[in-house]
Amino acid sequence: MKRRPLAPTLDSRRSERALCEALLSLRSVAEMQAFLDDLCTPAEREAMRERWSVVPQLLAEKPYRQIHEATAVSITTIGRVARCLEQGAGGYALAAARLKPARKPRSGAAS
């Protein structure tokens, strides 16, 4: 019997939205870690950790070489993340801004 290749019926936009909704439904770091353990390979997790680890340093305008020496992330990956920060969809910057601790008023400052 001749095998026919199956035509994909997956709607990628709908699937991506469903994934985003699943991510948003998680309520703790532990839940997110469990989900990522199931969703991603160890190599995919490592790649995401590396990319995210350079974001704050790029936002602090540290040189690529210094970031590489501190993180062991390749210069190529650092450049890709930098390009996303400058020309991407804004996700890195948005997440970094939301995670930045709120500035506390200085002691003795007039309110």
N, C-alpha and C positions, 0 to 999 in steps of 0.2 A: 504494500500500500504506500502510495506517495504521500509524504508529509508536506503539509502546506504551512508556511510560516504564519503565525498569528499576527494579525494587525493590532497594534496597541490601541486600546480604547481609553487610555488614561488621559484625562484632561489635566495638563501640567499646571495650569493656573489654579484650577480648583484644588489640586493636590498640594500645591505650595501654600495656598490659603489655609487648607486644613492643617498642614504642618505648623504654620504660624499660630493658628488657634490652639493647637495642642501645646505648643511652647508657652503661650500666654496663660494656659490653664494651670500650669504648675505653680505651686505656692511656696516652695522653699528651695534652698540651694540643694538639699539632699534629694528632693524630687527631681530637680533638673539634672543632677548628676546621674541618677538612676535612668532617666530618660535618655540622656546622651550615651550612657553605657550600652543601652539597648540599640540605639539608633546608629551610632558611629563605630567605626573600627578604631583600634588604638592609634593608628597612624593619622586618621582624620581628627581625632581628639587632640593629638599632639600638634598638628598643623594649626588648629584653631587656637590652642593655648599660645603657641608661638606668635601668631598674628596679633592676638589680643595683648600679649605682654609688651609689644613694642609701641602700641598706641599711645600710652601716657608719655613715653619718652619722646616720641615724635611730636606730640602736642607741646612738650616742654622744649622743643626745638634742639634736642641733642643731636650731635652729628651721627651719621650712620655707623661710622667706625666705633664710636663709643658705645652705641646701642649693641652692636655686634659683640664687642668685648664683654659687655655686661650680661648678655642673654644667650650668646652662641647662636642666635638666629642669623641665617644667611643674609648677606647684603641684598641679594635679589628679593628675598621675602620682605625685608625692611622697605625696599623701594616700592614693592607692590602695595604694601599697606600705606605708605606715604602717598602714592598715587590715588588710592581710594579716599584717603582723607582730603585730598585736594580736589579730586574730580568725581568722586563716587556719589552714591545716593545719600550720604550724610549719616549713615547708621553708626559708624564708629564714633563720630563726634557726638552724636545724640546720646549714645549709651555712656560714653565717658563723662559727658556733662551731667547726666543724671546720677552717676555714681560718685561724682566729686562731693566730698563732705561739705555741708553747709558751713559757711564762714561764721565763726563765733565772734561776737563783738569783743573788742579789746577791753581788758579790765581798766577801770578808771575813765573810760571814754564817756563823753556826755551822750545821753540818749535823747 
